[in-house]
């Protein structure tokens, strides 16, 4: 039986966040039970709310990373609003921010000043390039970081560098912010002191680029761009079946090559052919080998190819689209979808990765802009008349 206690129950996170990196970090903290107070601009709120209207009128990006949060609207250019935020931070556990470079510091939201009032506070700054260095003040968006980190140089076709289909640099930074905050909470349990965390998108995606980085060690040639095929292993990538479907398959060693020839291609002698008996030879003769594979696969349906690959124990997958993922039988079998409430009504959401037998993930509603403003301000001692004055002045 699972307990009702989650790992981060009782932890309060205040986040000056927008777009993806910081919201993805804090949503994961909320998944584990943290109370996340999302500070938004009065009126429009987080600009990611307006990226599109694909989810019953809500933005797809915003829907993904903002469940289980409370929305507090504050115009931090106004003294009353900034003072309210600083009062809130006196009792908070974590402050996350991904504002423009230097913006938090100009408002006095630095570790040096905030720790005077709350020595246990954990601060996490997420930025494009970090809090120092020559690129500190440079604007950074996901595509720009994919470019700076070399991701585009190894992704795409030989003719066309290509970005990832999702916000991989933002996701990387959000993941490292999340894990650094978890580590800081463990550290605080030992030292009874807060800390300051500096996470950069460049360094986060740079860590994920370490295989091609080392492959190009000491001036060596980097991995070539090969579309959806592996840069250095063959056959490994997409292959067409006779019914027009695409099957992804991957051979990892010469033993699998022999089985692939015997069971999938029905050509045992090919497995002993000296032209293809080592991976480097197969890699060098891609075009020649592709013609042989295509000649076999064109006579088979997608399901027949997959059945043969499974029988040979060759790793494979369908080339799914988004509808294929929505309806994926493995996700359904493992009960990975639940409904969460939102301003547009219940919507399906995938449970966070990782099954834990001791607690249930928090899957609470997506907030409207400023939905919790008055209750949060009242909680920190601001009177109703003061709240009304702040609303009249546009501070909330």
Steps between C-alpha positions, in 0.01 A plus 500: 500500500630843406532767769347846462832665588706622204874579509457879475186548707545814712753658262399840359646610166459853367578534131551808282461296188397507138532286186632146565825454698392629842135389470612146406729494804232620741226277359716201583545633853121530519466141373685394816270701727662844520276803519598707195396867490539626144550877482349643181445841348154647570267457208670280242713294739780276374542579128507125430124502569459665158731281288203318343146382579532130420372359832137610514613859459806469726864500393660159450825614665323652799273199550802269511704674770258683729267257672488480881602865545350811661499820293590827674499816287743775597633799310846491649577849373267630770631521857194341663521196275875458547464534877228234495733266313782560747262433791396173333866400461566538872320170561564326164737209448598559137509793256531414131538768235572518128447871446715701261870514601549729800127568556475311831814666636366847414196425717718398793426129454855381560623227732694756705192711574235228522709283732505784751126446552485127422834317539341168398374625163624317190535723194518360148580727207440358151651693211639449154868528583538531878545785745848602385729479199495698173162357390323577829274774361437339161140407421444126475215304348480125453597497131791738564639274772454193279721686253762621752529156660573334166177300499401622153842406362437128561122491446321492165608392154839554332343795316288652778576548872176450693373599842339253738122477467454608861670750729796282587723777642219627724421144607865429582528817711171425675615148584831619647325774697260238637774256602719778643210619716439146626870475584490840673205388715700192606802721570287738707378207710868441591618861545178685589602766246367600160709536186513667161485304172605633160371287208576593140330364190833486315664283766192280535479420130879490485493209746254318275736561205792322664495192273546698175734733689734213593454339158655819360775500765828676423385634164357174365208510256160525674219249441341570160138605468299200381138595555329233709778247434782439746812693411744210545301172526320331207232384444356723771216733411183524286413250227189496279265202487295403196178653635660844539565473874836572654679270743792611718749226572839484663778243480755530778750226414614240247305220668178691440605559140515125440154450653364792298621338179372152592156584640402842367660510156475120443855516368738309735794526262492880524589474867836349401563734209836668562366826359269538801636280781620792715311814600759735350461320166122524514530866591727564202269316258167648614360555150580147385352345813193724493413369154510142631281581804254700291467214252390274788282746693307621193332158485385519864250705701611703799355238736678219316834680525450562874398135556819381331714745695340391827561134414866580435511707822610806304408828671228681306222758523226652291549855380210636704334837463331692782171314456694176526642613833159613629364151429813298583393164638797480739406828669139387525597161643707670771223753582724796429218744416290690754273803471598833651267796535564826317324826414378317187377193688662158559786410268714185481852518641775243503619401846864591569758235405583260780262275692547531875314259726502733803308806374277637223614794288317827548283571194307816591335764278662751264428849642345801336700821508502638854259236629667485843618860534264616774528186712882504487523870586257455789709206620807723538311765693384748237157637586201498269507879466870487408424229243227716350740795479762279330239384249392856432858605430568201277755353739314167490 
